[in-house]
Amino acid sequence: MSDSTSIEGAEPEKGDELDQSKSAPVDRDVEGPFDDSEANAVRPYVDLGGVKILPREGLHLRLEVEEGSKRVVAVALDYAGSTLQVQPFAAPRTTGLWHEIRQQITDQIHKQGGTTKLTDGPFGPELLAEIPTVAAGGDGSTRLARFIGVDGPRWFLRGVVAGQGAVDQAASAQIDDLFRSVVVVRGSTPMPPRDLIPLHMPQTAGGQGPTAPATA
């Protein structure tokens, strides 16, 4: 799944009284998504650079690669009849990005002719979007997607859910649990806010890698 909305390097909106507070579950530090300093060190995470993924039965992992630069730009997790795309971004230490980015995503989808609905989910505010698909003949078909986001310490984690996790309550709960298990590795390198934290091919203790990367 490659989503057309992008936040990397985007200019902040020039709006009135922009909400820069952090948006995250109150129990984020104990229930996730986790900062690398909060993760269980003995768990067998798959190391992808900016994120670590905990393997589980039925989970298939794909890397989305930018065709020109061959840079890994997102991690796609196929699970419970759904696809969860995750991207980690650098963020300020004391302020958050999700409120501003959520408005930016809304504006982009509306420009594409889609619709969005703001809802209150397990991670806080989220978007349920109906997005036009690019199809031969312009048949007017759309796809549903959930946009979720969590502000952590010096990072922001965005998730885009497609498939059953966007429409079915039981599948949604499974995807939410998967998103909770993601570990973000911010590192100590200075980075401008909104820059994608570098991702790379999997490195695991046993030398086993998931599925081959997919081109974005």
SULTA-V291069 format. One record per pair of residues at least 12 apart in sequence whose ideal C-beta (glycine too) atoms are under 6 Angstrom apart, sorted by the first residue. I is the first residue (numbers start at 1). J is the second residue. D is the distance in whole Angstrom. If there is no record, write none. Layout:
i->(I I)
j->(J J)
d->(D D)
This chain:
i->(1 1 1 1 2 2 3 5 5 7 7 8 8 18 19 20 21 22 22 23 23 23 23 24 24 25 31 32 32 33 33 33 34 35 35 36 36 39 46 46 47 48 48 48 49 49 49 50 50 50 50 50 51 51 51 52 54 59 60 60 61 61 62 62 62 63 64 64 64 65 65 65 66 67 72 73 74 79 80 80 81 81 81 82 82 82 82 82 82 83 83 84 84 84 84 85 86 86 87 88 88 88 88 89 89 89 90 90 90 90 91 91 91 91 92 93 96 97 98 98 105 109 109 112 113 114 114 114 114 115 116 122 123 123 126 127 128 129 130 130 131 144 144 145 145 145 146 146 147 152 154 155 155 157 159 161)
j->(76 83 85 162 64 216 160 105 108 101 194 194 196 100 99 95 96 96 151 96 98 124 151 150 151 123 180 180 181 150 157 182 183 152 153 183 185 183 202 204 203 75 199 202 198 199 200 88 185 197 198 199 88 182 184 183 181 79 78 211 77 210 76 211 214 213 76 214 216 213 215 216 216 215 199 216 87 178 171 174 163 164 171 161 163 164 165 171 175 162 163 159 161 175 178 160 159 182 158 155 157 184 197 156 194 196 191 193 195 197 154 155 156 193 193 154 151 156 149 151 147 129 131 132 132 129 130 131 132 130 129 176 148 150 148 147 146 145 142 144 143 166 167 160 162 166 161 166 160 184 186 184 186 184 179 175)
d->(6 5 5 5 6 5 5 5 5 5 6 6 5 6 4 4 6 4 4 5 4 5 5 5 5 6 6 4 6 5 5 5 5 5 5 6 4 4 5 5 4 6 5 6 5 5 4 4 6 3 6 5 5 6 6 4 5 5 4 6 6 4 4 6 5 4 6 6 4 5 5 6 6 5 4 6 5 6 5 4 5 4 6 6 4 5 3 6 5 5 5 6 6 5 6 4 5 6 5 6 5 5 4 5 6 6 4 6 5 6 6 5 4 5 5 5 4 4 4 5 6 5 6 6 5 6 6 4 6 5 5 5 5 5 5 4 6 5 5 6 6 5 6 6 5 6 4 5 6 6 5 5 5 6 5 5)
